[in-house]
């Protein structure tokens, strides 16, 4: 099997260095190696397209060993996602608490940067790009597969950031802030997971390793959207009127 790795999941002809079997090292090393391989395969093939066989070949272990440690494909998928998602959420909470302690609770730019920085830090690690592709793909997976995992990982931290943005922008309703936070999440997943086409469209100008430019552009775009004027109420008013007519 071709190994699939790299920043954008490019396939290479490199063969696994080990033959399938029990890897060296303790249980933690085995589990980590399996999840590293699973992260890459799930990111590139999606949940339905991934087989334990493809993961076992990339990890250099037997399928039986994967089942021994994780029980099922779904449990492997869950643990692989949560092992990085939960630390991201924890880092976001810690950063927000630090901002509040520094008296920067009303600084929207600082709040957005605090939300994004843990993801950008992860992007610079060896496995980070694979996780970000997996994370972006998770939002297109069926709700019964993705919603509970996303809630477990991010509900607490996201609600705290919605509350912080609402306090910083009191002229907006919480509903408005919820919408803009949702769009912030979609924006950063697209920008930071390398699923965008900048590298294809402007190959001579775009530098995927220029994280300072990536962060600056993403923060500026998101902040501009969050801080914009309240949208016109015409469409929402029509929905409310229709709803009242149905009830009456």
VEXDREN-2710 file (C-alpha; in Angstrom, 1 decimal):
% VEXDREN-2710
k/r/px/py/pz
1/UNK/0.0/0.0/0.0
2/UNK/1.2/3.5/-0.7
3/UNK/1.7/5.6/2.4
4/UNK/-0.4/8.7/2.5
5/UNK/1.1/11.6/4.5
6/UNK/2.3/15.2/4.2
7/UNK/0.6/18.6/4.6
8/UNK/-2.1/18.0/2.0
9/UNK/-2.3/14.2/2.1
10/UNK/-0.1/13.6/-0.9
11/UNK/0.5/9.9/-1.6
12/UNK/4.1/8.6/-1.7
13/UNK/5.5/5.2/-2.7
14/UNK/7.3/4.8/0.6
15/UNK/6.7/1.4/2.2
16/UNK/6.2/0.9/5.9
17/UNK/9.5/0.3/7.7
18/UNK/8.1/-2.6/9.7
19/UNK/6.3/-5.7/8.7
20/UNK/2.8/-6.1/10.3
21/UNK/3.1/-7.4/13.8
22/UNK/3.5/-6.2/17.4
23/UNK/5.5/-3.0/17.4
24/UNK/8.3/-2.3/19.7
25/UNK/7.8/-0.2/22.9
26/UNK/5.2/0.0/25.6
27/UNK/1.4/0.1/25.3
28/UNK/1.5/3.9/25.0
29/UNK/3.9/3.8/22.1
30/UNK/1.7/1.2/20.3
31/UNK/-1.5/3.1/20.8
32/UNK/0.2/6.4/19.7
33/UNK/1.5/4.8/16.5
34/UNK/-1.9/3.3/15.6
35/UNK/-3.6/6.7/16.2
36/UNK/-1.0/8.5/14.2
37/UNK/-1.7/6.2/11.2
38/UNK/-5.5/6.4/11.8
39/UNK/-5.3/10.2/11.8
40/UNK/-3.7/10.2/8.3
41/UNK/-6.0/7.6/6.8
42/UNK/-9.3/9.0/8.3
43/UNK/-8.2/12.5/7.1
44/UNK/-7.7/11.4/3.6
45/UNK/-10.4/8.7/3.1
46/UNK/-13.1/9.8/5.5
47/UNK/-14.7/7.5/8.1
48/UNK/-16.7/5.4/5.6
49/UNK/-13.8/5.0/3.2
50/UNK/-11.3/3.9/5.9
51/UNK/-10.7/0.3/6.7
52/UNK/-8.8/-1.2/9.7
53/UNK/-6.7/-3.0/7.1
54/UNK/-5.4/0.3/5.6
55/UNK/-4.6/1.7/9.1
56/UNK/-2.8/-1.5/10.1
57/UNK/-0.7/-1.5/6.9
58/UNK/0.3/2.1/7.5
59/UNK/1.0/1.6/11.2
60/UNK/2.8/-1.7/10.6
61/UNK/0.7/-3.7/13.0
62/UNK/-2.0/-6.4/12.7
63/UNK/-5.7/-5.6/12.6
64/UNK/-6.1/-7.8/15.7
65/UNK/-3.8/-5.5/17.6
66/UNK/-5.9/-2.5/16.6
67/UNK/-9.1/-4.3/17.8
68/UNK/-7.4/-5.3/21.0
69/UNK/-6.5/-1.7/21.9
70/UNK/-9.6/0.1/20.5
71/UNK/-12.3/-2.4/20.1
72/UNK/-13.9/-0.9/17.0
73/UNK/-13.3/1.5/14.1
74/UNK/-15.6/4.1/15.7
75/UNK/-13.7/3.9/19.1
76/UNK/-10.4/4.3/17.2
77/UNK/-11.9/7.3/15.3
78/UNK/-13.2/8.9/18.6
79/UNK/-9.9/8.5/20.5
80/UNK/-7.9/9.7/17.5
81/UNK/-10.0/12.9/17.3
82/UNK/-10.4/13.6/21.0
83/UNK/-6.7/13.2/21.8
84/UNK/-5.9/16.5/20.0
85/UNK/-9.3/18.2/20.1
86/UNK/-9.6/18.2/23.9
87/UNK/-6.1/19.8/24.5
88/UNK/-7.1/22.5/21.9
89/UNK/-10.2/23.3/23.9
90/UNK/-8.2/23.3/27.2
91/UNK/-5.7/25.7/25.7
92/UNK/-8.4/28.0/24.5
93/UNK/-10.0/28.2/27.9
94/UNK/-6.6/28.9/29.5
95/UNK/-5.9/31.6/27.0
96/UNK/-9.3/33.3/27.5
97/UNK/-8.7/33.2/31.3
98/UNK/-5.4/34.9/30.7
99/UNK/-6.9/37.6/28.6
100/UNK/-9.5/38.3/31.2
101/UNK/-6.8/38.5/33.9
102/UNK/-4.9/41.0/31.8
103/UNK/-8.0/43.2/31.3
104/UNK/-8.3/42.4/27.6
105/UNK/-11.8/40.9/27.8
106/UNK/-13.2/43.5/25.4
107/UNK/-10.5/43.1/22.8
108/UNK/-12.1/41.2/19.9
109/UNK/-8.9/40.7/18.0
110/UNK/-7.2/39.3/21.1
111/UNK/-10.2/37.0/21.7
112/UNK/-10.1/35.7/18.1
113/UNK/-6.3/35.2/18.3
114/UNK/-6.7/33.2/21.5
115/UNK/-9.3/31.0/19.9
116/UNK/-7.1/30.3/16.8
117/UNK/-3.6/30.1/18.3
118/UNK/-3.8/26.5/19.6
119/UNK/-4.8/25.3/16.2
120/UNK/-2.0/27.2/14.5
121/UNK/0.5/25.8/17.0
122/UNK/-0.7/22.3/16.2
123/UNK/-0.5/22.9/12.5
124/UNK/3.3/23.3/12.9
125/UNK/3.8/19.8/14.3
126/UNK/4.4/16.7/12.4
127/UNK/0.9/15.2/12.7
128/UNK/-0.9/18.6/13.0
129/UNK/-1.8/18.9/9.3
130/UNK/-3.4/15.4/9.3
131/UNK/-5.5/16.3/12.3
132/UNK/-6.6/19.5/10.8
133/UNK/-7.7/17.7/7.6
134/UNK/-9.5/15.2/9.8
135/UNK/-11.2/18.0/11.8
136/UNK/-12.3/19.7/8.6
137/UNK/-13.6/16.5/7.2
138/UNK/-15.5/15.7/10.4
139/UNK/-17.8/18.6/9.7
140/UNK/-19.0/16.8/6.5
141/UNK/-19.5/13.4/8.2
142/UNK/-23.0/12.3/9.2
143/UNK/-24.4/14.0/12.3
144/UNK/-24.6/10.7/14.2
145/UNK/-20.9/10.3/13.8
146/UNK/-19.7/13.8/14.3
147/UNK/-22.0/15.9/16.5
148/UNK/-21.4/14.1/19.8
149/UNK/-17.6/14.2/19.3
150/UNK/-17.6/17.9/18.6
151/UNK/-19.8/18.5/21.6
152/UNK/-17.6/16.5/23.9
153/UNK/-14.5/18.3/22.7
154/UNK/-15.6/21.9/22.1
155/UNK/-19.0/22.8/23.7
156/UNK/-17.6/24.3/26.9
157/UNK/-14.8/26.3/25.3
158/UNK/-16.9/27.5/22.4
159/UNK/-19.7/28.7/24.8
160/UNK/-17.1/30.6/26.8
161/UNK/-15.9/32.4/23.7
162/UNK/-19.4/33.2/22.6
163/UNK/-20.0/34.7/26.0
164/UNK/-16.7/36.7/25.8
165/UNK/-17.5/38.0/22.4
166/UNK/-21.0/38.9/23.5
167/UNK/-19.6/41.0/26.4
168/UNK/-17.1/42.7/24.1
169/UNK/-19.9/43.5/21.5
170/UNK/-22.9/44.2/23.7
171/UNK/-24.8/45.8/20.8
172/UNK/-25.1/42.4/19.2
173/UNK/-27.6/39.8/20.3
174/UNK/-26.2/36.5/21.5
175/UNK/-27.8/34.9/18.5
176/UNK/-25.8/37.2/16.2
177/UNK/-22.6/36.3/18.1
178/UNK/-23.5/32.6/17.8
179/UNK/-23.9/32.9/14.0
180/UNK/-20.5/34.7/13.7
181/UNK/-18.7/32.2/15.9
182/UNK/-20.1/29.4/13.7
183/UNK/-18.7/31.2/10.6
184/UNK/-15.4/31.8/12.4
185/UNK/-15.0/28.1/12.9
186/UNK/-15.8/27.3/9.3
187/UNK/-13.3/30.0/8.1
188/UNK/-10.4/28.8/10.2
189/UNK/-11.0/25.1/9.3
190/UNK/-10.8/26.0/5.6
191/UNK/-7.8/28.3/6.0
192/UNK/-5.7/26.3/8.4
193/UNK/-6.3/22.8/7.2
194/UNK/-4.7/23.5/3.8
195/UNK/-7.9/22.5/2.0
196/UNK/-7.9/26.0/0.4
197/UNK/-6.5/26.4/-3.2
198/UNK/-4.0/29.2/-2.6
199/UNK/-1.1/26.9/-3.3
200/UNK/-2.7/26.0/-6.7
201/UNK/-3.9/29.4/-7.7
202/UNK/-0.8/31.5/-6.8
203/UNK/2.0/29.0/-6.5
204/UNK/4.7/31.6/-7.0
205/UNK/3.4/33.9/-4.2
206/UNK/1.8/31.7/-1.6
207/UNK/4.1/30.2/1.1
208/UNK/2.2/27.6/3.2
209/UNK/4.9/27.9/5.9
210/UNK/4.3/31.6/6.3
211/UNK/2.2/31.2/9.5
212/UNK/2.4/34.8/10.5
213/UNK/0.7/35.9/7.2
214/UNK/-1.8/33.0/7.5
215/UNK/-2.7/34.1/11.1
216/UNK/-2.9/37.8/10.2
217/UNK/-5.1/37.2/7.2
218/UNK/-7.4/34.8/9.0
219/UNK/-7.8/37.0/12.1
220/UNK/-8.4/40.1/10.1
221/UNK/-11.1/38.4/8.0
222/UNK/-12.8/36.9/11.0
223/UNK/-12.6/40.0/13.1
224/UNK/-14.1/42.1/10.3
225/UNK/-17.0/39.7/10.0
226/UNK/-17.6/39.5/13.8
227/UNK/-17.5/43.3/14.2
228/UNK/-19.6/44.3/11.3
229/UNK/-22.9/46.1/11.7
230/UNK/-26.0/44.1/12.7
231/UNK/-27.5/42.6/9.5
232/UNK/-30.8/43.9/8.2
233/UNK/-33.8/42.3/10.0
234/UNK/-36.0/42.0/6.9
235/UNK/-35.4/38.3/6.3
236/UNK/-35.7/37.3/10.0
237/UNK/-38.8/39.5/10.4
238/UNK/-40.5/37.6/7.6
239/UNK/-39.7/34.3/9.2
240/UNK/-41.1/35.4/12.5
241/UNK/-44.3/36.7/10.9
242/UNK/-44.8/33.5/9.0
243/UNK/-44.3/31.5/12.2
244/UNK/-46.9/33.6/14.0
245/UNK/-49.4/33.1/11.2
246/UNK/-49.0/29.3/11.3
247/UNK/-49.5/29.3/15.1
248/UNK/-52.7/31.4/14.8
END
